[in-house]
């Protein structure tokens, strides 16, 4: 019985750690955004001139879209997004998503 409880607690612990790690760091995302993203999406994340707004969007949705650009599943005219996300890690994507989710629409 004790072994079963220990295995269950260990499993729950690893799930909790994975969930915490999967979240993004908005401050790190802001730093990343300042390197490339603001050129098109603006400092306020509201886009313009045909570039979509990212401010206030759902984190999970933003991560999903960044991954789709990186994999080639989603494309844009000129391939700028694919080039922009090419070097981003999954944590970078989570950080960017966390940052843009904090901005007001």
N, C-alpha and C positions, 0 to 999 in steps of 0.2 A: 504494500500500500504506500509506503514512504517513497519508494522508487517512482511510482506512478505520479505522485504529487510533485516530486522534484523535476521530473520530465516535463510535466505540464507547466510548472513555474518557469523553467528554463525556456520553453517554447514561447510563453507570453513575454518574457523579458526580451528575447530576440525580436519578436514582433514589434514591441514598443521601441526598441533601439532603431530598427529599420524605419519606422514611421517618423521618428524624430530626425533622423539623418536625411530623409527624403525631402523634408521641408527646405524652402529656400531662405536665404539671408538677404533681406531687402537692401541693407547697406552695401553688401558686396554686389548685388544686382545694380544698384545705382552707379557704382564705379564702372561696371561693365557697360552699362547703357551709355555712359558718357564717352566711351571710346568709339562706338559706331552707331548705335541705335538712334541717338538724338539727331543725327544728320537728316534722317528721313521722318522719324516719328515725333520729333520735337522734344524740347526740354521738359515739356509738361505731359508728354505721351499722348497728345491729342491728335497727332497726325496732321493731315492737310495735303493739298495738291495731289489727291489720289492715293495718299498713303494712309492706311487705316489707323484709327486711334487704338491705343493699347491701355490707356489709363482706366483703372477701375475694373478691368476684365478679370475673370475667374482664373486663378493660378493654374489649376489643372488644365483648363482649356489652352492657356498660353503655352504651357510645356508641351502639350500634345501637338500644337501647331509648329513649334520650333523643331520638334523631333520629325515631324512630317516634312518640313523643308530640308532638314539634314539628310533624311533617307531618300529624298527625291519624290516621295509620295505626293507632296504639294509643291507647286512651282509658281514662280512669278515671272512676269515679263522681264527679260534681261538676266534672270538668274541671280539677282543681287542678294536675295535672302539666302540662297544656298551657299553663296560665297561667304556671307556674313556669319552663318551658323556652323560652317565647316569645322572650325577649330573648337567649338564650344563643347564642354563636357556636359553630362546630364546635370551635374551640380550647378554649373554655370547657367544652364537653362532654368533650373529651379530658382536660382537667385534672381535672374531677370524677371521671371514670372512673379516672384514675391514682391519685387520692387514695383512693377507696373500695377499690380493689384492694389498697392497702397495709394496710388495717385487718384485724385478726384476726376470723375468723368467730365 
